Amino acid sequence: MILSSWIPLLGYITVFSPIIFLLVVGFQLLIGRPMSEFALGRWLKSAIILSLFATLAILAIMLVTGSRREIVDMGNMVAIDRVHFHFHISLIFDRLSVPMAILSLVLCGTVGAFALSYLHRDAGFQRFFLSFAMFLVGMVMASLAGTIETLFLGWELVGLSSALLVAYYQERPTPVANGLRVWAIYRLADAAFLAAAVALHHQHSEGNFSVLMGNEAWPAGKASLSEGTALLVGTFLLIAAAGKSGLVPFSGWLPRAMEGPTPSSAIFYGALSVHLGVFLLLRVSPILDQSALLSSMVIILGLVSAILAAIAGRVQTDVKSALAFASLTQVSIIVVEIGFGLRYLALIHIIGHACMRSLQLLRAPTLMRDYKTMENAIGKSLDHGSPWIIGWLSRSTQLRLYRCAIERGYLDSMLDACIVRPFIRLFSMFNRWERAWTQWLSGSHKVIPIAVEDASHE
Amino acid sequence: MTPQLSSTQATSESVAKSALDLVHHAIEHAKHYLPTQGPIAVFIHHNTLHAFEHLPFDEAVLEGFRTYGSQPYWPESRYREEMARGRILDTDLQAVVLHDLGGSAANDVLAGTSQYNLRINMLRDPVLTGSDAELRWLFAESDAIERFRNGVDPMKRTEMIKATRRWIMRDLQPHLSDTEAAIPSSLKSVFEAFPMRKLETWGESTWQQLTLQLLWRVCQNGVHSTRPFSSPSHSFNRHRDVLLKLSHFDCDLQVHDLLIRFTSAFLDQGFAAWSVPQRSEGYYQCFLSLFAEKSPWTEKWLEPLKAIIASERQSGANPTESIVRSLAALGVSQNDFEKYIKKTLLALPGWTGMVEQMATNASWTLHPAPKESLEEFLAVRLILDRLAAKHCLDEHLSHRAIPLPDLLSIGSSSERYNPRRKTVQQRAFDLFQLAQRSAWSPHTLFTWTSAEWQNVVDAIGSFDDFERRRMFHLAYEYRYRTQMLDAIAEHSVFPLKMPSDVSVQVITCIDDREESFRRHLEELDSSIETFGAAGFFSVPMYFRGAADAHFIPLCPVIMTPKNFVEEVGPLSAKQAEARRTQSRMLLGIASKTFHLSSRGLMSGVLTSLLGSLNAFPLVARVLFPRLTAQIRSKFGRLVRPTVATQLRLEHAEDSETTDKGVEGFTLEEMANMIERLIVDIGMQDRFAPLVLVFGHGSSSLNNPHESAYNCGACGGGRGGPNARAVAQIANDPRVRALLKKRGLEIPETTVFVGGYHNTCDDSIEYFDIDRIPLTFSSRFLAAHEIIEKARRRNAHERARRFYSLELTCTDEVAQRHVERRSEDLAQVRPEYNHATNAACFVGRRGRTRGLFMDRRCFLTSYDPTTDDAETSILLRIMQAVIPVCGGISLEYYFSTVDNVGYGCGTKLPHNITSLLGVMEGATSDLRTGLSQQMVEIHEPIRILYIFETMPEAILSIMTRNDLIDRYIGNHWVQIATLDPNSNTIHLFQGKQFELYTPGPGQLPTVSDSLDWYRGWREPLGFAKVQSKGFVSLPKVANEVLR
């Protein structure tokens, strides 16, 4: 009993040491007196080590006391009692969140240490670590979130920092365009998430996972939703997860995200960010149990994504895109596992995959040397030619399939055609109407036509 | 068929034929402008502006700017920073401006202001400029017309105010109220703002204001009637440029996105698990078959592609004809073919250049491209350009209804804005600033005639941004050159600085990185003598190590080796060796399988489920790179070949002979090679008992450019095997016997030992030490001890440039630090490679021994006293050092002055693609040149060669060798000669050598190198290291060179 009274304190330490780091980095930049690289490194290391040890201590306490779930309530951020609205912050420590938090901290720590020397003397050093700190806070928050609001908060921070880091090289047009694309898809996912959160709130007037998923510890919970609501909420959450994890039809952003410095690609798109969507699915997995239709949607989405990513990955000629698609393949398979209810397997898969992929991405620039080493060991050139299965296909099927792979499943142009264009068209129309309306109101009857081209091209 | 008809047909055919010829010709012409960097696995430093070597350097860099849009020099602000920190002195500027103007320096732009004065004034303080709007703001909102500019000499200020005051009081006052024309009305309006009645009571600040306002008004009036100084504009537009201007939409983005994806797939050297189908049919055909089908989700701009491909196929699918068709569809007239094709090929220079390289210069790669690939690439590119331009017109400019073929004419008729042409306000502002600095008071300006105004405007205009930067650059070079030549003049006085009793001779590569290593060796033991020779040591060969898959050439790229040399294990351990090979192979296959399957579908599941095990190497490698490397190497030893290997150097009876070459060398060839080496470095008449030969190379992790850090003379390979071969050959008694017959006697008491110096972690490895006669072991061990010390000191000296290490660290800490660097995945600057290279000394070491040159100088050993009358040895050496060191210097120069344009930008987002090169991020052009991290400490100057010879010898060599003549005559490199018998120096200026008069400077004297470089991060000047050991021998009798 006495042991577990430590848990709230440790929980606060876990979350607040990254937050303090973020504030420190932000504040020193704000007042225009950036600290030395060394000092920043010390702050980073202390923040992560402190947070990691607090989490490990909680884990130890939970193991000793045999508790399988601990909740640290941090109160309401916003409370409007009259309409029963509160933005409630609480942390949950269970078999899902503790491994995820440890994974996030270990990887952020390692990649952070890597980035400290990788970005040594880079002009954007401070800017990088500002985004990195934001990401760290977001990841810890999201992993440990006990309410859907908390999860959303972390989710947003992760999204914002990811997009900023994709556009890290802001003086070149491609990173900025790709950053914008990532950001737009993240916003779509956020909107779906928010819709799901509102729907849940509407049902229960609060977003506590312990209330929503029943009082048993993960993964045993049982959602207290009707099948219809579960399907609705689940679909929204699935869209959110698909956006964040780059599943079909949003896969196009993942290879485009490889614009920032190598460590950011490693931590974000190899390891953590890309798993956040599947983590969300794991967190709300009791909802999936409620609806067989929903579960099968999850499985199908995972399968389609996995196959597409596997095919597209095979034709990539640059190491970072190839790794991006390899990541996506595994993430999709994890989604399938979740759909089948294999939650522990999915969790182990996430952890293993994140570790492996970040190491692979971190050492991606050493590819030439690795190939040479392998060549020397084997004694001949490495030429993969084509997978055996391709040989079975007819020539025209081969061409069609290859074309589809090199176009990355046409997903980007599909999104452009189905979402971007109609969206722009719709809002240009509103624009025209509004002008006409105001013109009419102001008495001038000559309607000035507005060219559609004024709208954004992206 | 009527005769008439057939004649029209004939004409149209001949027209078509000439169009095809034009296309061919244009491609041939444009080819030269593409980057010539090949696959990154073999990185060869070369002159980035190789295509312009026929022009003088100054013109070439401007031509480079016009062709690639990349900067010729650093920005002016950067040079000003260098001035502020004392790297460029005012005297340097004076000297170079004076020299550059030559006879016209004293010519007056105006009475009292010479050309020289004007230019110096413009260099000393920045002449600011801005758009008209900015200038308006400046005068409306700042105190530009209330106070003199900062930095204006107070004396001059007072003088100007006084002169103005006199002028007004004496001449203008009476006329102020006149209605007619003594003073122009525009000036009168200036006075209106001042209380003219109280003229006599004005204070200093009022007079100052009036002076400045008058000045500004006079400048504006005066400049108004002048023509702006204009330089010819060379702009030529592609459709994309016109469209970008009209619609702000860049259609190259779409085209490149697709083109890069397809080109990288086509050129892929085996990275992708599935290579592009129909690749063998060539670029164009492969593209046609892949994109022939239309899918429902094809991007909108690509929709007409299906129809185009069908029509291409119908008309025979010939790439050249396709180019002509595309150009016609785009409305490009035949006269513009050349310009248009050049500009189109240069729109994506990296990839386009790689297509050409793979087609013509890469027969050694796994998948070279077919010969005509560049043309096919252009055909495809133009089809895509057509589609993108059409799409852009339809989508963004539909309201203007411009037909595609008319686009170019619209582009050329629209106003040609020349940014270098200054507006009236800008010209006036230039003058306004200069007037303050030169104390031209308003009343002087007021009296100028319009011809005088024009004169001044032209003089200012002709000294534009590029010219000013050129002057700064020359001054920047001048500073280093003066220091270097003064140091050499003072230091190289006779007697030669030679060890009294040579115990060990060390031969290293001429590499600038070995300068410090050699210096430390000499400092540590005065009986050590060092030599520098091109690092393949005259042994050109294809080499394959015992654990290597392929033969690689180890010689300069201009040579093609004819002999194959292999490293083989001992016969006695044949079986054990086979077992090792077997287990290496198994491990290799295992790691390949893991590598591929981790990216696969189901196999990926397995690997990633076990992936958490990766957490250990991940954390270990990032946090403890050195320790991890040590552990890995312990395990690696289990499968590595035994140390007891040897080189199969000699040609045997049963050796294989292929069309590529033969296995091994004959004794005769071996003797030739050793003779060449020994004679070139001038070592023939003195052999120490122990001769160490060190090849060099570098190893680092996470570094796609790793090969660039290796030995340039070994074609980007590691020079260890060459050193080993030299030792093995020179120790061979049969070779020695042959040499003796030719009059070159290597005493029996001399033993050669080969070694390898890793310049990244400063480790030294020896070869075949078990074969050193036992009577020599103690000698070798003694030398080994000194070398150990020297390499640690070398590491320490290098470490001063690394900001991540304390300046006060010890040798051991520095050594550990550089070892860690080479094994650290997170390290983007494993070493600084050739950065800071600045000079090359070709001559006897005795003349530079003991001179601290800060690792900035290539050192080539050459003894002018043993060369023949034709200086054939020197010619041979120059043929190597001029293009190699010159290429290194120029590549560093261009990558430094414009790292984004000529270099490959920052290394951090680099992404290896197709195993051929690096892109920035997800997709970009293939980036060539050097990265920002490689050049950040470099000082961009052209290399300064000092040859110990007579000027006539160089001039004669220039007439005999075209390449050398181009480099020297066009000033791509700086050349000086040091007289073999005195310390007289001649410097090549313009078209001839001029006697150089050294300054009075006194070299600082220090007791050892550490004494000099201690506590300092920046580049260091020269110093005389007066180590205890130096003995000066009496002047060696020299034969006078003719």
Interface residues (C-beta under 8 A of the other chain):
Chain A: V106 T110 V111 A113 F114 A115 L116 S117 Y118 L119 H120 R121 D122 Y168 Y169 R172 P173 T174 P175 A177 N178 P255 R256 A257 M258 E259 G260 P261 T262 P263 A306 I307 A310 G313 R314 V315 Q316 T317 D318 V319 K320 S321 A322 L323 F325 A326 T329 Q330 I333 L345 I348 H349 I351 G352 H353 A354 C355 M356 R357 S358 L359 Q360 L362 R363 A364 P365 T366 L367 M368 R369 D370 Y371 K372 T373 M374 E375 N376 A377 I378 G379 K380 S381 L382 D383 H384 G385 S386 P387 I390 R395 S396 Q398 L399 R400 Y402 R403 C404 A405 I406 E407 Y410 S413 M414 D416 A417 A451 E453 H457
Chain B: I40 A41 S247 F249 D250 L253 R261 F262 S264 A265 D268 G270 F271 A272 A273 W274 S275 V276 P277 Q278 S289 L290 F291 A292 E293 S295 W297 T298 E299 K300 L366 E395 H396 L397 H399 G545 A547 D548 A549 H550 T581 R584 M585 L587 G588 I589 S591 K592 H595 L596 S598 R599 G600 L601 G604 V605 T607 S608 L609 L610 G611 S612 L613 N614 A615 P617 L618 V619 R621 V622 L623 L701 N702 N703 P704 E706 Y803 S804 D824 L825 A826 Q827 V828 R829 T906 K907 L908 P909 H910 N911 I912 T913 S914 L915 M919 E920 G921 A922 T923 S924 E936
